[in-house]
Amino acid sequence: MWLTFTVLLLVLVVLALAARRQLDHRADRDAMEALASLQPGQPARFSPDIVAGLPEPARRYFLYTIEPGAPLYTIARITMTGRFGLGTRASPGYLDFSAIQALAMPEGFLWKMRGRRGVLRLSGSDSEHWTRFWMMGLLPVARLGGDEDHRRSAFGRYVAEALFWTPAATLPGPGISWEQVGADSVRLTVVHQGLSQSVELTVAPDGEPTQVRFERWSNANPEKQYRLQPFGGYLSGYRWFSGFRLPTHVEAGNHFGGDQYFPFFVAEVAAVEFPRD
């Protein structure tokens, strides 16, 4: 009797977890479609005149990353593989992952991944609304988000990523400003729905972006307390995608520029697409 009851209870738990996982998949799909729908239907086309009034390193950046005449699509779908660290600088605990990301700065993003290391399987998604990860497809190991700390931290991430994957989204406009920092560096500031994020971009003499850095709202520290701390990464492997010259190798992590820098995210981009009707 007890054995039958235990088996039945176990089956019910597994079915409940499987149903919850399917709800997460549906939420991911809906979020992807909602972000893609924000793509401008008939975007303007790029002209150097659009950036003529910007600081020189910013002009250099845009002239390198956007081809004259390219339609200014601001929403991207990025397919990638790479390594994702679950540990520390001393013991990274990398797992191999494949992922797809919808990026729609300043509205939001969604990164959906599957990873493995040996027999370990990890899957889930990250967005401005949530972080949800599952082990072996059935065991929830992280369900975070829904608060201002998460929203502010996510905003920093996708503002920075717009600089290297959706440069058209960072062109001059409402809520977007540029300020020169040095001979080869410039600061982008984006203000949106009560949030403000500044990101410093360094460019090569030809305008190729080489690194980004910013102060990110994060609890990736021994105290697990949210605070501003350095985050950033390096960009390389540029290729053309629909009129945009974008990096295909990105590595990034917390405490950028210091002894504790840990590149927990190392990605190789296979494709960048700009969904449209």
C-alpha positions in Angstrom: 0.0 0.0 0.0 2.7 2.5 1.0 4.8 1.6 -1.9 1.9 2.2 -4.3 1.1 5.5 -2.7 4.8 6.5 -2.9 5.1 5.6 -6.6 1.8 7.5 -7.3 3.0 10.5 -5.4 6.3 10.5 -7.3 4.5 10.2 -10.7 2.3 13.2 -9.8 5.3 15.3 -8.7 7.1 14.4 -12.0 4.0 15.3 -14.0 3.6 18.6 -12.2 7.2 19.5 -12.8 6.9 18.6 -16.5 3.8 20.7 -16.8 5.6 23.7 -15.2 8.5 23.2 -17.5 6.2 23.4 -20.5 4.7 26.6 -19.2 8.2 28.1 -19.0 8.8 27.0 -22.7 5.5 28.7 -23.6 6.5 31.9 -21.8 9.9 31.9 -23.6 8.2 31.5 -27.0 5.7 34.2 -26.2 8.4 36.6 -25.1 10.5 35.9 -28.2 7.5 36.7 -30.4 6.6 39.8 -28.5 10.2 41.2 -28.8 10.4 40.3 -32.5 7.1 42.2 -33.1 8.8 45.4 -32.1 11.0 45.4 -35.2 10.4 48.6 -37.3 8.3 47.6 -40.3 9.9 50.2 -42.7 13.1 51.4 -41.0 15.2 54.3 -42.2 18.5 53.5 -43.9 21.8 54.4 -42.4 23.7 57.5 -43.6 26.8 59.0 -42.0 24.8 62.2 -41.6 22.8 60.5 -38.8 26.0 60.4 -36.6 27.7 63.6 -37.7 27.0 65.3 -34.4 28.3 62.6 -32.2 31.8 62.5 -30.5 34.5 61.2 -32.9 34.9 57.7 -31.3 31.1 57.2 -31.6 31.1 58.3 -35.2 34.0 55.9 -35.9 32.1 53.1 -34.2 28.9 53.6 -36.2 30.8 53.9 -39.5 32.5 50.6 -38.8 29.5 48.7 -37.6 26.7 49.9 -40.0 27.1 49.9 -43.8 25.8 53.0 -45.6 22.3 52.3 -46.8 21.6 49.4 -44.4 18.1 49.3 -43.0 18.2 50.3 -39.4 16.8 47.1 -37.8 16.9 47.4 -34.0 15.7 43.9 -33.0 18.0 40.9 -33.4 17.8 37.2 -33.0 21.3 35.7 -32.1 22.2 32.1 -32.3 25.3 31.1 -30.4 27.3 28.4 -28.7 30.0 28.6 -26.0 30.9 28.1 -22.4 29.0 29.2 -19.3 30.8 29.2 -15.9 28.9 28.1 -12.8 31.9 28.5 -10.5 34.5 31.0 -9.6 37.7 32.4 -11.2 39.7 29.7 -9.4 37.3 26.9 -10.3 35.2 28.1 -13.3 33.0 25.0 -13.7 32.3 25.7 -17.3 29.6 23.8 -19.2 29.1 23.8 -22.9 26.0 25.6 -24.1 23.9 26.4 -27.2 21.5 29.3 -27.0 19.3 31.7 -28.9 18.6 35.2 -27.9 16.1 37.9 -28.8 17.5 41.4 -28.2 15.2 44.4 -28.3 16.9 47.3 -26.4 15.5 49.3 -24.6 12.4 47.1 -24.2 14.0 43.8 -23.2 15.7 40.6 -24.1 15.4 36.8 -23.7 18.3 34.3 -23.7 17.2 30.7 -23.9 19.9 28.0 -23.4 20.8 24.4 -23.1 24.0 23.3 -21.5 25.9 20.2 -20.5 29.0 19.1 -18.6 29.4 15.3 -18.5 26.1 13.9 -17.3 24.9 17.2 -16.0 22.2 18.9 -18.1 21.1 22.5 -17.5 18.5 24.5 -19.4 16.4 27.6 -19.0 16.2 31.2 -19.9 17.1 34.7 -18.7 15.2 37.9 -19.4 14.4 41.3 -17.9 11.5 39.6 -16.1 13.0 36.3 -14.9 15.9 33.9 -14.5 14.7 30.3 -14.7 17.0 27.3 -14.8 16.3 23.6 -14.7 18.6 20.6 -14.1 18.0 17.5 -16.2 14.9 19.1 -17.6 12.8 18.5 -14.5 14.4 19.9 -11.4 14.1 23.7 -10.9 17.4 25.0 -9.6 16.8 28.8 -10.0 13.7 30.9 -10.2 14.5 34.5 -9.8 13.2 37.9 -10.9 10.0 39.9 -10.7 11.7 42.7 -8.6 13.5 45.9 -9.2 17.0 44.5 -8.5 16.6 41.9 -11.2 15.1 44.4 -13.7 18.0 46.9 -13.1 20.6 44.2 -13.4 19.1 42.9 -16.6 18.8 46.4 -18.1 22.6 46.8 -17.7 23.2 43.6 -19.6 21.1 44.3 -22.6 22.1 47.9 -23.0 25.7 46.7 -23.2 24.8 43.9 -25.6 23.0 46.4 -27.9 26.3 48.1 -28.5 27.8 45.0 -30.2 24.7 43.1 -31.6 22.1 45.9 -32.4 24.1 49.1 -33.0 21.1 50.7 -34.7 19.3 50.6 -31.4 21.9 52.9 -29.9 21.7 55.7 -32.6 20.8 59.2 -31.4 17.2 59.4 -30.3 15.0 59.8 -27.2 16.6 58.5 -24.1 20.0 57.9 -25.8 23.1 60.1 -25.3 26.8 59.8 -26.1 29.7 61.4 -24.3 33.4 61.2 -25.2 35.6 59.7 -22.5 39.0 59.4 -24.2 40.7 59.5 -27.6 39.3 55.9 -28.4 36.5 55.6 -25.9 33.0 56.9 -25.6 30.1 56.5 -23.1 26.6 55.6 -24.1 23.8 56.4 -21.6 20.3 54.9 -22.1 17.3 56.1 -20.0 14.1 54.1 -20.2 11.1 53.7 -17.9 12.8 55.0 -14.8 16.1 53.1 -15.5 19.4 54.6 -16.5 22.5 52.7 -17.6 25.8 54.0 -18.9 28.3 51.8 -20.8 31.8 52.7 -21.9 32.9 51.5 -25.3 36.5 51.3 -26.5 37.2 51.3 -30.3 40.2 50.6 -32.4 41.6 53.2 -34.8 39.4 51.9 -37.6 36.3 52.0 -35.3 36.2 48.3 -34.4 34.7 47.9 -30.9 37.2 46.0 -28.8 35.6 46.1 -25.3 32.7 47.3 -23.2 32.7 48.1 -19.5 30.1 49.5 -17.1 29.0 49.5 -13.5 26.3 46.8 -13.2 23.8 46.4 -10.5 24.7 42.9 -9.3 24.8 40.6 -6.3 27.7 38.5 -7.7 29.9 39.1 -4.7 30.7 37.2 -1.5 28.1 39.1 0.5 25.4 38.3 -2.2 24.2 41.9 -1.8 23.1 44.0 -4.8 25.4 46.9 -5.5 27.2 48.6 -8.5 30.3 46.7 -9.5 32.4 46.5 -12.7 31.2 44.3 -15.5 32.5 44.0 -19.0 34.1 42.0 -21.8 36.1 41.7 -25.0 34.8 41.6 -28.6 36.4 40.1 -31.7 35.8 38.0 -34.8 33.7 40.6 -36.8 31.5 39.5 -39.7 28.8 41.1 -41.8 25.1 40.3 -41.0 22.5 42.1 -43.2 24.6 45.3 -43.4 25.9 45.2 -39.8 29.5 44.3 -38.9 29.2 42.5 -35.6 31.4 40.5 -33.2 31.2 36.7 -33.3 33.4 36.1 -30.3 32.4 37.6 -26.9 33.7 37.0 -23.5 32.4 38.8 -20.4 32.2 38.7 -16.7 32.0 40.3 -13.3 34.8 42.5 -11.8 36.0 43.5 -15.2 39.4 45.1 -15.2 40.4 43.8 -11.8 42.1 40.8 -10.3 38.8 39.0 -9.7 37.6 39.3 -13.3 36.0 36.0 -14.2 34.8 35.6 -17.9 31.8 33.3 -17.0 30.3 33.9 -20.4 32.3 33.0 -23.6 30.2 32.9 -26.8 30.7 32.1 -30.4 28.0 33.5 -32.6 26.8 31.5 -35.6 24.1 33.9 -36.9 22.5 37.2 -36.2 19.1 37.7 -37.9 16.8 40.6 -37.9 13.2 39.2 -37.8 10.7 41.1 -39.9 7.4 40.6 -41.7 
